[in-house]
Amino acid sequence: QQLFAEITAEFDQIHQLGLHLRPVLAAAYQHFYEKYGFEKLAPPDLDLERHRLRLHDLVQKTDEFCRDPVNLMTEKHLLVNKFYLGLVTQARQVFDAARADSEAWIGRALDPLLMRIRERKSDFERRLANIKKIHDNIDTLQERIAWLEDEQARLLQENGQLDEIMGRLHIAA
């Protein structure tokens, strides 16, 4: 019974730590909302209640096991093996399942923020690509303007030469 009391206390402490993480995550979500204009989101809940209930059921089974007259009369080394193989193994399974759920929760707790960050990054990359295209177009346009100005100067020079030739032709005619 003391073993299961310690197991239950350990589980409750872990559960409390999980509950303390939620406000930390909520603060991170709020920070991104306030500073970067992300939509207002709430982190997902960590629900270990079914594991706590299952552990509570095991505590009751332990109490029943310890009070069972057949177990009281059974040789103690057999009783300990039976107890360990039965209830303690189930308690370990509860902890393993709670750990797996906690790890999955931690993995997905920041998913909404990460998704928004990826979207924002993608938007910035698109904008950067557009700015690069505009910059390239400006460079191309400046090259084209320089070529056209050279062409205009050349044509003005040819026009001047043609005017000169026409002037000579009028004088000669």
C-alpha positions as CSV (number, residue, x, y, z in Angstrom):
1,Q,0.0,0.0,0.0
2,Q,2.9,2.3,0.8
3,L,4.4,1.6,-2.7
4,F,1.1,2.6,-4.4
5,A,0.8,5.6,-2.2
6,E,4.3,6.7,-3.4
7,I,3.4,5.9,-7.0
8,T,0.2,7.9,-6.7
9,A,2.1,10.8,-5.1
10,E,4.7,10.7,-7.9
11,F,2.0,10.7,-10.5
12,D,0.2,13.6,-8.9
13,Q,3.4,15.6,-8.9
14,I,4.0,14.9,-12.6
15,H,0.4,15.8,-13.3
16,Q,0.9,19.1,-11.4
17,L,4.0,19.9,-13.4
18,G,2.1,19.3,-16.6
19,L,-0.6,21.7,-15.3
20,H,2.1,24.3,-14.6
21,L,3.3,24.1,-18.2
22,R,0.0,25.3,-19.6
23,P,0.3,28.9,-18.4
24,V,3.9,29.0,-19.7
25,L,2.7,27.9,-23.2
26,A,-0.3,30.3,-22.9
27,A,2.3,33.1,-22.3
28,A,4.3,32.1,-25.4
29,Y,1.1,32.1,-27.4
30,Q,0.2,35.5,-26.0
31,H,3.7,36.9,-26.8
32,F,3.3,35.9,-30.4
33,Y,-0.2,37.4,-30.5
34,E,1.0,40.7,-29.0
35,K,4.4,41.1,-30.6
36,Y,3.9,39.6,-34.1
37,G,0.2,39.9,-34.7
38,F,-0.5,36.2,-34.8
39,E,-4.1,35.2,-34.3
40,K,-5.1,34.6,-30.7
41,L,-4.7,30.9,-30.0
42,A,-4.8,28.7,-26.9
43,P,-2.4,25.8,-26.4
44,P,-3.9,22.3,-26.3
45,D,-4.7,20.8,-23.0
46,L,-2.7,18.0,-21.4
47,D,-5.3,15.5,-20.2
48,L,-3.8,12.9,-17.9
49,E,-7.1,12.3,-16.1
50,R,-7.8,8.9,-17.5
51,H,-4.4,7.8,-16.4
52,R,-4.9,9.2,-12.9
53,L,-8.3,7.3,-12.7
54,R,-6.7,4.1,-13.9
55,L,-4.0,4.5,-11.2
56,H,-6.7,5.2,-8.7
57,D,-8.4,1.9,-9.7
58,L,-5.1,0.1,-9.3
59,V,-4.8,1.5,-5.7
60,Q,-8.2,0.1,-5.0
61,K,-7.2,-3.2,-6.5
62,T,-4.0,-3.1,-4.4
63,D,-6.1,-2.6,-1.3
64,E,-8.4,-5.4,-2.3
65,F,-5.4,-7.6,-3.0
66,C,-3.8,-6.9,0.4
67,R,-7.1,-7.6,2.2
68,D,-8.0,-10.7,0.3
69,P,-8.0,-13.6,2.8
70,V,-6.5,-16.0,0.2
71,N,-3.6,-13.7,-0.2
72,L,-3.2,-13.2,3.5
73,M,-2.8,-17.0,3.8
74,T,-0.5,-17.4,0.8
75,E,3.2,-17.8,1.3
76,K,4.7,-14.4,1.1
77,H,7.4,-14.9,-1.6
78,L,4.7,-16.2,-4.0
79,L,2.5,-13.3,-2.9
80,V,5.1,-10.7,-3.7
81,N,5.8,-12.2,-7.2
82,K,2.1,-12.3,-7.9
83,F,1.6,-8.8,-6.7
84,Y,4.6,-7.5,-8.7
85,L,3.7,-9.3,-11.9
86,G,0.1,-8.1,-11.6
87,L,-0.5,-4.7,-10.1
88,V,3.0,-3.1,-10.3
89,T,3.2,-4.1,-14.0
90,Q,-0.1,-2.4,-14.6
91,A,1.1,0.7,-12.7
92,R,4.2,0.8,-14.9
93,Q,1.9,0.6,-18.0
94,V,-0.1,3.6,-16.6
95,F,3.1,5.6,-16.2
96,D,4.3,4.6,-19.7
97,A,1.0,5.6,-21.3
98,A,1.0,8.9,-19.4
99,R,4.6,9.5,-20.5
100,A,3.7,8.7,-24.1
101,D,0.7,11.1,-23.9
102,S,2.8,13.8,-22.3
103,E,5.5,13.5,-25.0
104,A,2.9,13.6,-27.7
105,W,1.4,16.7,-26.0
106,I,4.7,18.4,-25.8
107,G,5.3,17.6,-29.5
108,R,2.0,19.1,-30.5
109,A,1.7,21.9,-27.9
110,L,3.6,24.3,-30.1
111,D,2.4,23.0,-33.4
112,P,-0.1,25.9,-33.9
113,L,2.6,28.5,-33.3
114,L,5.1,26.6,-35.5
115,M,2.6,26.4,-38.3
116,R,2.0,30.2,-38.1
117,I,5.7,30.8,-38.0
118,R,6.2,28.6,-41.1
119,E,3.4,30.4,-42.9
120,R,5.0,33.8,-41.9
121,K,8.4,32.6,-43.1
122,S,6.9,31.4,-46.4
123,D,5.2,34.8,-46.8
124,F,8.5,36.6,-46.1
125,E,10.3,34.3,-48.6
126,R,7.6,35.1,-51.3
127,R,8.0,38.8,-50.6
128,L,11.7,38.6,-50.7
129,A,11.5,36.7,-54.1
130,N,9.2,39.5,-55.4
131,I,11.5,42.2,-54.2
132,K,14.4,40.4,-55.9
133,K,12.4,40.2,-59.2
134,I,11.6,43.9,-58.9
135,H,15.2,44.7,-58.2
136,D,16.3,42.6,-61.2
137,N,13.6,44.4,-63.3
138,I,14.9,47.7,-62.2
139,D,18.4,46.7,-63.1
140,T,17.2,45.5,-66.5
141,L,15.2,48.7,-67.0
142,Q,18.2,50.9,-66.1
143,E,20.3,49.0,-68.6
144,R,17.5,49.4,-71.2
145,I,17.3,53.2,-70.4
146,A,21.1,53.5,-70.8
147,W,21.0,51.7,-74.1
148,L,18.1,53.9,-75.3
149,E,19.9,57.0,-74.2
150,D,23.0,55.9,-76.2
151,E,20.7,55.1,-79.2
152,Q,19.1,58.5,-78.9
153,A,22.4,60.2,-78.8
154,R,23.6,58.2,-81.8
155,L,20.3,59.0,-83.7
156,L,20.6,62.7,-82.8
157,Q,24.2,62.7,-84.1
158,E,23.0,61.0,-87.4
159,N,20.1,63.5,-87.5
160,G,22.6,66.3,-87.2
161,Q,24.7,64.8,-90.0
162,L,21.6,64.4,-92.2
163,D,20.6,68.0,-91.5
164,E,24.1,69.1,-92.5
165,I,23.9,67.1,-95.7
166,M,20.4,68.5,-96.5
167,G,21.8,72.0,-95.8
168,R,24.6,71.4,-98.3
169,L,22.2,70.0,-100.8
170,H,20.0,73.1,-100.6
171,I,22.9,75.4,-101.0
172,A,24.1,73.4,-104.0
173,A,20.7,73.3,-105.6
